[in-house]
Amino acid sequence: MQIIFQVLFLIALIAGISFFARNIRRLLRNIKLGKAIDRTDNKGERFKKMARIAFGQSKMVKKPVSGFLHVIVYLGFIIINIEVLEIIIDGLFGTHRILSFMGGFYNVLIASFEILALLVLIGVIIFWVRRNILNIYRFLSRELKGWPKNDANYILYFEMVLMLLFLVMNATDYQLQLNGASYYASEAGITGSFPISQFLLPIFDGMSNSSLILIERAAWWLHILGILFFLNYLYYSKHLHILLAFPNVYFSKLKPQGELNNLQSVTDEVKLMMDPNADPFAAPAEEDQAEPDKFGASDVFDLNQVQLLNSYTCTECGRCTAECPANQTGKKLSPRKIMMDTRDRLEEVGEIINTKGKYEDNGKQLLDDFILREELWACTSCNACVEACPVGIDPLSIIIDMRRYLVMEESAAPNELAIAMTNIENNGAPWPYNQQDRLNWAKEN
């Protein structure tokens, strides 16, 4: 019978890891639909930033309550899952708590895991209350209606169940050890290392060993299958940031936030115009006869790969939107929605590729079909959203690229901006005054 369970475990493990690998391949393929960008400079500084922000959670704790709870859940969930390694070994070889040979150190580990499991459970419950009962403003935005809200709750339920299964598994194991059940008492021998699950023992008082073994095995199987399911659910969830926060911070911009990148196509054009030896009537070289690059971005193909990675990393926490001055004054702009819309469009494109083998135009694009022009022009370019993001996401770069497309490809700037640009061209300033009159204000004083 044991060999059957080992085979079933092996099948479940291979299936879970294979499905996860397939999703990761699709994720990388979708990100590579964007334009290549070189962010391999200053490796030392990038690693320090990743260690400080992604691993050290330095930006999370700027909001003390949610930050502290997140650190507990983050560290607890990662450390507790160290036990998954033991579960995998036990499942493959038919053993039971194979690492218990470490003696007292193993006891300390299990005790630490249980305390962390309780803290994680408490933290997750508080997160659920904050999202569903306290009505915190940043969780009430229109972009969180429907699936985004449900997705956040599903993850919280998953984490609650996984922690409870872990404690139930340990409690029944402990009770079987106290009962002197063969296999448990002989192979484990870790009585006394269950500081939390020991309080669950009254629930199982009076049960036969066979019933306890059934509950313990059921909790063991549901725990590991739940972890495999959780691993594969990440691809469809905002909690993909658990995996992507590290590369996202590593590849984030190191330059000052207020420094905008120059379009190479525009730079080349200006250099050509400034070159006194250039022949404007010369026929273009053969390599230059291809269709020129689009100015700015109207779809996900026009964005760079880091921007697409940003969209997948978004945690939908809403800190960016909460800090956005345009959003605070009632405008439609929500930096969180910009990232969610970019991810939704990228997923739509990816699904077309999954179905048809290649992308076929479905008549939609990121601009207008997902992100409205009104949202783009509401942005003040203040970088508050970039500063607030706990995982290094840059919504402003997408907004700027889409604005560039509107201005340089469609000449679709708002009338106020068009007037200002005309004045700059004619008068050297955004105001409608002749250059000779620009200093008249000083004379009046």
N, C-alpha and C positions, 0 to 999 in steps of 0.2 A: 504493500500500500504506500509506503514511504517513497518508493521510486516513482510512483505515479505523481505524487505531489511535487517531487523534484522536477519531473518533466514538465508538468503544468506551469511551475514557476519559471522554468527556463523559457517556455513559449511566451509567457506574459512579459518577461523581461526583454526578450528579443523584439517582440511586437511593439512594446512601449518605446524602446530606444530607436527602433527603425522608423516608427512614425514621427518621432521627435526629429530624427536626422532628416527626414523628408521635408518637414516644415522649415527646418533651418536652411536647407538648400533653397527652398522657395523664397524665404526671407532674404537671403543673400542675392538671389537672382533679381528680386524686386528692387533692392537697394542699388544694384548695379545698372538699373535702367537709367539712373541719373548720370550726370556728367562727372567724370573723374576729377578729383581735386587732391592736391598734394598736401597732406597734413602730417608729414613724417619728420618735420624739423623739430629741434629742441626736445629730444626724447626724454632727457632728464627732467626738464620742467613739466612735460606732459605727464610723466609717471608720478611726480610729486602732486600735481593737480588731481590726478585720478585717485591717489591714496587719500588726499585730504577731503575731496568732495564725494566721490563715489563710495569709497570704503569707510572713511572717517565720518561721513554724514554731516560735514561742517555746516552746510546750508540748511539742512533739515532742522537743526536745533535752534535756528533763528526764531522759530515759533516754538516756544518751550514745551507746551503741553503735547501737541501733536508730534513734535520732533522727538521728545523723550519716549513717547509710546512707540514711535516708529523704530527707534534704535533698539528697544526691547524686542519688538516683534522680529525685526531684521536679524539681530544677533541670535536671538533664541531659536528662530526657525532654522538658521544655517547650522548652529551648533547641534541642535537636536537631530538634524538629519545626518550627523556623523554616524548615528546608530544605524542609518540605512545601509551603510557598508557591512555591518554585522548581519543585518537581516538578509542582504543579498548572499553573503557567504553561507549563512544557515540554510537559506532556500535552495541554493545550488548543491550543497553537500549533505543536506538532511541532518545538520547538527542543531544544537539549541544553545544559544548564547555562547558561541564558540570563543569569544574574547574574555570570558569570565576567568580564564587562567591567569589573568593579570592581577587577580586578588583584590587587595585593598584599593588599588588605583581604579579598577573597574567599578568598585562600589561607589567611589567618589564621582566617577563619570555618570553613572546611572542616577545618583542622587542629584547631581547638577542638572542633568537633562530634565528630571521631573520638576525641579524648581523653575527652570526656564519655561517648561511647558505650561505651568500654571500662570506665569507672568505673561506669556504669549496669549493664553486664553483670556486673561483679564484685559490685556491691551486690545485684542480683537473685539471683545464685547464693547469696550468704550468707543472704539472706532465705529462700530455699528450704531451705537446710540447717537454719536455725533452726526452721522450721515442721515439717520432716519427719524430721529426724535427732536434733536436740538435745533434743527433747521438752520444750520450755519449757512450764511448767504452764498458763499462760493460753491456750495453743493446744490444750489437751487437754480443755476443758470439753465437756459433753454437747451443748450447742447448736451446736458446730462440727462435729459428725459429719455425714457425707454431703455434701450440696451445698455448704454453707459452706466446708468444707475444700477440696473440689475446685475451687470457684470461685476461691479464693485462689491455688491452684496454677496454674489455667488462665491467670490474669493474669500470673503470673511467667513461664510458658512463652511467652506472647505477647510479653512484653518482651524475653526472651532472643532469640527468633526475629527480632523487628524490628531489634534492634541488630546481630545477625549479618548479616541481609540488607543493612543499611546499609553495613557494612564490606566485604561481598563485592561489592556494587555499586561501591563506590569502588575496591576492589582491581583488579577487571577493567577499570574505566575507566582506571585508572592504567597497567595493562599495555598497553591499546590505545593510549594516548598514547605510551608508550615504543616501541611497534611502529610508530608513525607512521601508524596507521590513519586513513583519511580520515574526516571528520565529527568524530571524537573529538579528534584532534590540532589540527584547524583551528578548532573551536568552543570547545574547553575551554582548552587551553594553561595548565593549572594544575599541571604536573608539579612534584613536590616538596612538595605540601601534604597528603600522606597519611601522617602519622607513625605510624599504627597499621596501616592496611590494607596498607602496603608490606611488612609481614612475612608477608602472605598470598600474596605473589607466587610463591614457590616452588610453591605448589599448582597454579598455572596455567601453570607453565613448560612450554614446548613445545607449547602449544595453538595452534591456528590462530586467526586473527582472527575467522573466522565463528563458531567455538565460543565464543570470549570474548564476542562481541557477544550471542550467544544467552544466555549466563549473565548478562551485565550487564543485558540487557533483562528477563530473567525475575526477577532480584533487584529491579529497579526496579518492575516491575508488582506483584510480591508485596508489596513494601514499602508502596506506596501503598494497595493493596487491603487489606492487613493493618491499616493505620491506619484506613481507613473501617470495616472490620469491628470493630476495637477500639472505635471511637467509638460504634457502635450496640450493642455488647455491654455498654457501661457501664450502660445502663438496667436490665439484668437482673443486675447484679453489685453487690457491695458497693463497688466502685471508683467508683460514682456520686459519691462524696465528692470526686473530682477536680474536679467541676463545682460541687457544692453546698456545699462547705466555706466558700466566700466568703460567699454569702447567709446561710448558717446562722449563722456567727459574727456577721455584721452584725445579724441580727435576734435575737440571743441576749439574755438578760436582763441589764440593767445594774445593777439593784438589788442590795443585799447578798444573798448566797446564802441566808442563813437567813431572809430575809423572804418569807413565803408570801402569795400573793394572796388577797384576800377574794372570795367569791362574791357577785356583785351581787344575785342573788335573795335571799340571806340578809341582805345589808345592807339591802335595801329592806324586808324583813319586819321587821327589828329597828327601823328608823326608824318604820315604821307603828305598832309596839307602843309606842314611846317618845313618840309624838305625842299630847299630851293632847286635841287637837282632832279627832283621827281618830275616825270612826264605824265600829266593827268590824262593825256590822250593815248598813252601806250596801251597796247593790248595786254590783258592780264596773262600771267604765266599759266601754264596748263594746270599746275597744282592749285592755282587760285581761282579756277573756273567753277569749282563746286559751289553749291548753294551756300551763301554766307550764313553764319550763325545768327540765330534770332537774338534781338536785343531784349534782355530780360526774360521773364518766364510767364507762360500762360498755362502750362500743364506740368505734370510731374517730370516729364522727360527733360524739361528745361532746367530743373533744379539740380544741384550737385548731390553727390552721394551722401555727404554728411547731413545735408538738409533732410534727405529721405530717412537716414538713420535717426535723426531727431524726431521725425514723425512717429516712428515705431517705438521710440523710447519714452514718449510722453506718458506721464503717470495720471494725467487728467486731475491732478490735485487742485488746480485752479489758483495757485499762488500768483501766477503771471497775470491772470485776469483780475485778481483782487488788487493788484498794484497798478493796473493800467489806468491812467488818468482819463483816457477817452471812455473807457467802460464805466468809470465812476461817475461821469457826467451824463450817462444815459445813452451813449452812442452804441451802435450795434457791434462794434469791434470787441472781440474776445480773443486774445492770443491763444488761449487753450483751444478754442474752436478752429483757429487757423491750423494748428497742428493736427487736430482730429480730422478736419476736412482733407488735409493733405494725405493722411494715412488712409482714409476711406477711399479717396480717388486712386491711390497706389494699390490698394487691395482690389479695387474694381478692375484695374488694368491687369493685375496679376491673375485674377480669376478668368479673364478673357484668354490669357496665355495658357492657363491650365486647361481650359476647355478646347481651345482651337489650335494649340501648339505654337501660336505666335499672336502678336497683338494685331487686332483689326479694329479700325476706328469705329467707335460706337456713337459718334456724334456728340460726345461730351468732352469737357476739359475741366481743369481745376478752376480756371477763371470763369465766373458767372454761374456755372452749374453747381459749384461747391462753395467757393468764396466770392462774396459780392463785392463790387467796386466800392460801395458805400463803406464797407468794413476797411478796405485798404486805405482809403483817403482819410479815415477817421484817426489813423495812427499819427502820433506826434513825434515818432522816432526817438523817444526819450530813453529807450533801453531798460526801462523798469522791469519789463517782463523777462528780459535776459538775466538781469541781476537777481530776480526772485527765484528763478528756476533752480530746484535742488539738484538737478542732474545735467546741467549745462546745455539746455536746449535754447535755440536762437530763433524765435518766431519772427523777429524783426527782419532777418535776412531774407525770408520768404516774402514778406510784405514789400520790401524794397525792390526785390527782383520783379515782382508782379507790377509794381508801380512803373518800373523802367519799361516794361513791355507796353503798358498803357500809353506812356508818354512818347516813347521812341518808335513804336510800331504802329500804334493806332491814333496818335496825336489826340488822346482822349483825356487830357488833364482837365480838372475842374476849371471853371471859368476864372475863378480868383487866382489860381496858380498860373493859368495861361497869361493873364494880365501882368502878373509879377514877372514872369519870364520875359515877356515882351519889353517891359520896362528895364530889366537888367540888360537886355540886348541893346536897347536904344540909349538908355541913360546911365548905365553902369550901376544902377541901384533899383530895388524893387518898387520905388515910389515914382509917381508920374511927374517928376520935376526935371527940368533941363539940368545937365551937368554943371552949367555955369551958375545955376541958382542953388546948388546943393548946400553951400555954406552961408546962405542968407540968414538962417536962424541964428547964427553966431553974432551977426552984425546987430541984430535986434536987442541983444543983451548988452 
